[in-house]
Amino acid sequence: MLLVSISIDYFCANRIGEVQSQSSKRVWLGLSIATNLAVLVFFKYLSAFVEHWFWLEARGSLITHDAQTILLPLGISYYTLQSMGYTIDVYRGTVSPERHFGYFALYVAFFPQLVAGPIERPDRLLPQLRACKPIIATDIEAGAFLILFGLAKKLVLTDRLFVLIRDWLASPENLAGYQAFIFGSLVVVAVCLDISAYTDIARGSARLFGVELMRNFDRPFLARSQAEFFQRWHISLSSWLMDYFFRPLAALARARWYRYLVLVFTFALMGLWHGPTLPFVGFGVLNGMSIVGERVAARRGWQWPRTRLMDAFRWLRVQLILNISGVLFVASDMAGAGRILERIWTAERFWGALPLSTQLHGRLFLGVLGLWAIAELLITYLGGVDRVIARLQLALSWHRVAVAYCAIGFVLAFGERGADGFLYFDF
């Protein structure tokens, strides 16, 4: 299917570049979009609706691993959007059609980001692939550090957090009040660590070949509004939906209510992109309506003063919405999400059940989690992991070797045995 998508979009994009009539260009664009969407719907959604209960069982296996997952073509949700975005850009005239089939195939199927993104744009990735930049030691070093950083996040933090999440999700009726209260936030943190860990590994792998992939996360938990959060979270997906779906539809009418409706529909589509379940759609609608609420409040002047205290309240408001979003993200149905949320008020004891440190495999790991939080704050203060690596490359060689060995030892000592696959492989 990957070869089919590549061939169709290569042919359609070149035809768009050759024909002069605008109506003919639209025909070839429509063929490309219709083919891509048909393939995506057939493999990802049609069987899910036909085999509805089997899908729910498979959806639950993302956390429980008790059921087989639905077999999907590898990376179809990602390379379909990347390839379709290329054809749309050719139609808009922002990029020229790629005449060399090999370079275009490499653009769509570039292995580091094929399976789980980031979803690259043609004007960014294609020139790098054509340039054939020579491999240099600094790129190899930077790539290796990114891979190590991603592995540490995945094996030490994410997989241990998902062990806890699976346990809680398996028996929500036993959750204490505080566990139900922090459940959604824990999910959001774990999902962020999981996909950002893959992105680090993908960017590091590409860097080994002299290719720079885009950053997919930009410290999302610093956001003080829901709109800002999605400008920082899974940037390649949210920006793709805004550029290729929301803005073209929003431009069809000037009515404000219509733009708000399109915005909510765009976020519902983001939820549906993850899977055809009501909780996923609810995840999208909740966040879309939150952003609409922010825009309405800003337009009417209903804004809190710009003070540090009010900024803290804005941040807490975002975390509350993310908490509910996290519950929706992992629940197999809306009733399951409701059972978790209602435990906040209906649990017999708010502080009952096992201490969090015990459930996270001991207080030592809780200490590691605290050290990682401090490290993330330091990385944020220094401007992100890329700047930290750039500074590290200026250090003495034995300093760099020491950091590398410490990172490897950290993974070996605290990494979860029998690690899970990346969550977004299932999407």
MIVEX-235798 format. One record per residue (C-alpha): residue in three letters; x, y, z. Coordinates in steps of 0.1 Angstrom, whole numbers, padded with zeros to 4 digits, always signed. Layout:
// MIVEX-235798
alaXYZ/...
END
This chain:
// MIVEX-235798
met+0000+0000+0000/leu+0029+0023+0006/leu+0041+0019-0030/val+0005+0024-0043/ser+0002+0057-0023/ile+0036+0069-0035/ser+0029+0060-0072/ile-0006+0077-0072/asp+0006+0109-0056/tyr+0037+0111-0077/phe+0017+0108-0109/cys-0011+0132-0097/ala+0014+0158-0085/asn+0033+0157-0118/arg+0000+0160-0138/ile-0010+0190-0117/gly+0024+0206-0126/glu+0019+0199-0163/val-0017+0209-0170/gln-0026+0246-0174/ser-0063+0245-0167/gln-0073+0251-0131/ser-0102+0227-0134/ser-0079+0200-0146/lys-0056+0207-0117/arg-0086+0203-0093/val-0094+0169-0110/trp-0059+0155-0103/leu-0059+0169-0068/gly-0093+0154-0061/leu-0081+0120-0074/ser-0051+0121-0051/ile-0071+0131-0020/ala-0099+0107-0028/thr-0075+0078-0033/asn-0056+0086-0001/leu-0087+0089+0020/ala-0103+0058+0005/val-0072+0037+0014/leu-0071+0052+0049/val-0108+0047+0055/phe-0107+0011+0042/phe-0078-0001+0063/lys-0083+0020+0095/tyr-0120+0026+0098/leu-0142+0004+0076/ser-0132-0028+0093/ala-0134-0011+0127/phe-0171-0002+0121/val-0180-0036+0106/glu-0162-0054+0135/his-0172-0029+0161/trp-0168-0051+0192/phe-0136-0065+0179/trp-0123-0029+0176/leu-0132-0021+0212/glu-0113-0052+0223/ala-0084-0042+0202/arg-0086-0006+0214/gly-0084-0018+0250/ser-0053-0039+0241/leu-0033-0007+0238/ile-0033-0007+0276/thr-0041-0043+0286/his-0025-0062+0258/asp-0051-0090+0263/ala-0064-0088+0228/gln-0049-0088+0194/thr-0047-0054+0176/ile-0062-0047+0143/leu-0036-0052+0115/leu-0029-0019+0097/pro-0004-0011+0070/leu+0027+0002+0088/gly+0026+0039+0093/ile-0005+0044+0071/ser-0019+0073+0093/tyr+0014+0092+0089/tyr+0026+0086+0054/thr-0010+0092+0040/leu-0011+0127+0055/gln+0025+0134+0044/ser+0020+0123+0009/met-0014+0140+0006/gly+0001+0173+0019/tyr+0027+0172-0008/thr+0001+0170-0035/ile-0019+0199-0020/asp+0013+0220-0018/val+0020+0213-0055/tyr-0016+0224-0063/arg-0012+0256-0043/gly+0021+0263-0060/thr+0042+0264-0028/val+0064+0236-0040/ser+0074+0223-0075/pro+0065+0187-0083/glu+0093+0162-0077/arg+0102+0147-0111/his+0126+0120-0097/phe+0105+0090-0085/gly+0132+0078-0062/tyr+0135+0111-0043/phe+0098+0113-0039/ala+0095+0077-0027/leu+0123+0084-0002/tyr+0104+0115+0010/val+0073+0095+0018/ala+0090+0064+0031/phe+0120+0079+0049/phe+0124+0052+0076/pro+0131+0072+0108/gln+0097+0090+0106/leu+0077+0065+0086/val+0060+0046+0114/ala+0050+0074+0139/gly+0061+0108+0125/pro+0068+0136+0127/ile+0047+0143+0096/glu+0072+0163+0075/arg+0065+0190+0048/pro+0080+0187+0013/asp+0096+0221+0013/arg+0116+0211+0044/leu+0125+0174+0038/leu+0128+0170+0000/pro+0157+0196-0003/gln+0176+0178+0024/leu+0172+0144+0007/arg+0183+0158-0027/ala+0213+0177-0012/cys+0230+0144-0001/lys+0248+0161+0027/pro+0280+0143+0037/ile+0279+0125+0070/ile+0300+0143+0096/ala+0311+0135+0131/thr+0291+0162+0148/asp+0258+0149+0132/ile+0266+0114+0143/glu+0273+0126+0178/ala+0242+0148+0180/gly+0221+0119+0166/ala+0235+0094+0191/phe+0227+0118+0221/leu+0191+0123+0208/ile+0186+0085+0205/leu+0200+0080+0240/phe+0177+0107+0254/gly+0147+0091+0237/leu+0155+0056+0249/ala+0159+0069+0285/lys+0124+0086+0283/lys+0108+0055+0268/leu+0124+0027+0289/val+0128+0044+0322/leu+0098+0066+0325/thr+0071+0059+0299/asp+0069+0021+0302/arg+0069+0022+0340/leu+0041+0048+0340/phe+0020+0027+0316/val+0024-0003+0340/leu+0007+0018+0366/ile-0019+0031+0341/arg-0029-0004+0330/asp-0033-0015+0366/trp-0056+0014+0374/leu-0075+0011+0342/ala-0081-0027+0347/ser-0100-0020+0380/pro-0113+0015+0382/glu-0138+0005+0409/asn-0108+0001+0433/leu-0093+0035+0427/ala-0089+0059+0456/gly-0101+0094+0451/tyr-0066+0108+0446/gln-0058+0081+0420/ala-0089+0089+0400/phe-0081+0126+0403/ile-0046+0123+0389/phe-0053+0095+0364/gly-0059+0117+0333/ser-0029+0139+0340/leu-0007+0108+0344/val-0020+0095+0310/val-0012+0128+0293/val+0023+0128+0307/ala+0029+0092+0297/val+0016+0097+0262/cys+0037+0129+0258/leu+0068+0110+0270/asp+0060+0081+0247/ile+0055+0100+0214/ser+0083+0125+0222/ala+0107+0097+0230/tyr+0099+0082+0195/thr+0104+0116+0180/asp+0138+0120+0197/ile+0149+0086+0184/ala+0135+0093+0149/arg+0153+0127+0148/gly+0185+0112+0161/ser+0184+0084+0135/ala+0178+0109+0107/arg+0206+0131+0121/leu+0230+0102+0117/phe+0224+0106+0079/gly+0227+0144+0080/val+0189+0150+0079/glu+0171+0174+0103/leu+0135+0164+0112/met+0112+0189+0127/arg+0106+0191+0165/asn+0073+0176+0173/phe+0070+0188+0209/asp+0080+0222+0224/arg+0075+0219+0261/pro+0037+0216+0259/phe+0031+0216+0297/leu+0042+0252+0299/ala+0011+0262+0279/arg-0013+0286+0296/ser-0041+0281+0271/gln-0055+0252+0252/ala-0046+0268+0219/glu-0010+0272+0230/phe-0009+0236+0242/phe-0017+0223+0207/gln+0008+0246+0192/arg+0034+0228+0213/trp+0019+0193+0214/his+0023+0169+0184/ile+0031+0199+0163/ser+0033+0181+0130/leu-0002+0166+0133/ser-0019+0197+0147/ser-0003+0221+0122/trp-0011+0197+0093/leu-0048+0197+0103/met-0048+0235+0107/asp-0030+0242+0073/tyr-0047+0216+0051/phe-0082+0213+0067/phe-0092+0241+0090/arg-0079+0271+0071/pro-0093+0261+0037/leu-0127+0254+0052/ala-0127+0284+0074/ala-0120+0306+0044/leu-0153+0296+0027/ala-0173+0319+0049/arg-0167+0349+0072/ala-0193+0341+0098/arg-0177+0337+0132/trp-0200+0309+0142/tyr-0190+0290+0111/arg-0153+0293+0119/tyr-0159+0281+0154/leu-0179+0251+0141/val-0151+0242+0117/leu-0125+0245+0145/val-0145+0220+0167/phe-0149+0197+0137/thr-0111+0199+0130/phe-0104+0187+0166/ala-0130+0160+0164/leu-0112+0149+0132/met-0079+0149+0152/gly-0096+0126+0177/leu-0110+0104+0149/trp-0075+0102+0134/his-0064+0083+0166/gly-0093+0058+0162/pro-0130+0054+0156/thr-0143+0054+0192/leu-0165+0079+0210/pro-0139+0087+0236/phe-0114+0097+0210/val-0140+0119+0193/gly-0149+0133+0227/phe-0112+0140+0233/gly-0111+0161+0202/val-0145+0179+0207/leu-0136+0188+0243/asn-0103+0204+0233/gly-0119+0221+0203/met-0147+0236+0224/ser-0121+0247+0250/ile-0102+0267+0223/val-0135+0282+0210/gly-0143+0292+0245/glu-0109+0309+0248/arg-0115+0328+0216/val-0150+0339+0225/ala-0137+0351+0259/ala-0108+0370+0243/arg-0131+0387+0218/arg-0155+0398+0246/gly-0127+0410+0268/trp-0133+0383+0295/gln-0097+0378+0303/trp-0079+0375+0336/pro-0052+0402+0344/arg-0017+0394+0332/thr-0001+0386+0365/arg+0019+0357+0377/leu-0009+0346+0400/met-0035+0347+0371/asp-0010+0329+0348/ala-0008+0301+0374/phe-0046+0299+0373/arg-0045+0298+0335/trp-0020+0269+0337/leu-0042+0250+0362/arg-0072+0255+0339/val-0053+0239+0310/gln-0042+0210+0333/leu-0079+0204+0344/ile-0090+0200+0307/leu-0060+0178+0300/asn-0069+0156+0329/ile-0103+0149+0315/ser-0088+0145+0280/gly-0064+0119+0293/val-0092+0098+0307/leu-0110+0099+0273/phe-0078+0090+0255/val-0074+0056+0271/ala-0110+0047+0279/ser-0126+0020+0257/asp-0160+0037+0259/met-0177+0067+0274/ala-0191+0046+0303/gly-0155+0035+0312/ala-0144+0072+0312/gly-0173+0081+0334/arg-0165+0053+0359/ile-0130+0067+0364/leu-0141+0103+0368/glu-0169+0095+0392/arg-0145+0078+0416/ile-0131+0113+0424/trp-0163+0119+0444/thr-0177+0084+0451/ala-0145+0067+0464/glu-0148+0056+0500/arg-0115+0071+0509/phe-0096+0099+0490/trp-0062+0087+0502/gly-0069+0050+0504/ala-0051+0022+0484/leu-0014+0017+0480/pro+0011+0046+0481/leu+0021+0059+0447/ser+0057+0050+0453/thr+0048+0014+0459/gln+0028+0012+0427/leu+0057+0027+0407/his+0080-0001+0418/gly+0095+0015+0448/arg+0106+0048+0462/leu+0139+0047+0443/phe+0120+0051+0410/leu+0099+0079+0425/gly+0132+0096+0432/val+0144+0090+0396/leu+0111+0105+0384/gly+0118+0136+0406/leu+0153+0139+0392/trp+0140+0136+0357/ala+0115+0164+0364/ile+0144+0186+0376/ala+0163+0177+0344/glu+0134+0186+0323/leu+0131+0220+0340/leu+0168+0226+0334/ile+0165+0216+0298/thr+0135+0239+0294/tyr+0155+0267+0310/leu+0184+0261+0286/gly+0161+0263+0256/gly+0153+0227+0248/val+0172+0194+0242/asp+0187+0206+0209/arg+0205+0235+0226/val+0216+0213+0254/ile+0232+0188+0229/ala+0248+0217+0210/arg+0263+0229+0243/leu+0274+0194+0251/gln+0292+0192+0218/leu+0313+0222+0228/ala+0325+0204+0259/leu+0357+0184+0263/ser+0356+0150+0246/trp+0359+0131+0279/his+0329+0150+0293/arg+0308+0139+0263/val+0319+0103+0267/ala+0311+0104+0305/val+0276+0118+0298/ala+0270+0090+0272/tyr+0281+0063+0296/cys+0260+0077+0324/ala+0229+0078+0301/ile+0235+0042+0290/gly+0240+0031+0327/phe+0208+0050+0336/val+0188+0031+0310/leu+0203-0003+0320/ala+0198+0003+0357/phe+0162+0017+0357/gly+0147+0006+0323/glu+0115-0014+0325/arg+0121-0050+0314/gly+0099-0064+0287/ala+0092-0029+0274/asp+0061-0021+0254/gly+0061-0008+0219/phe+0054+0028+0212/leu+0018+0037+0217/tyr+0014+0057+0185/phe+0025+0026+0164/asp-0012+0015+0169/phe-0025+0047+0153/
END
